[in-house]
Amino acid sequence: MSVLAPASRIMELASMPAENRDLIRLRHRALACRSMIEASIMPHPRLLSSG
């Protein structure tokens, strides 16, 4: 993942129990996958017209 979290977020995660970190990581991954799927399903007029 090339997404960089703010330092405050990293410290917040570091102070959590490992189980919570795993849950948050899974939730972020699920959200990222869903947004990628939605983006691939939705038409992109700009991309289509520029091609």
Buried (B, 14 or more C-beta within 10 A) or exposed (E): EEEEEEEEEEEEEEEEEEEEEEEBEEEEEEEEEEEEEEEEEEEEEEEEEEE
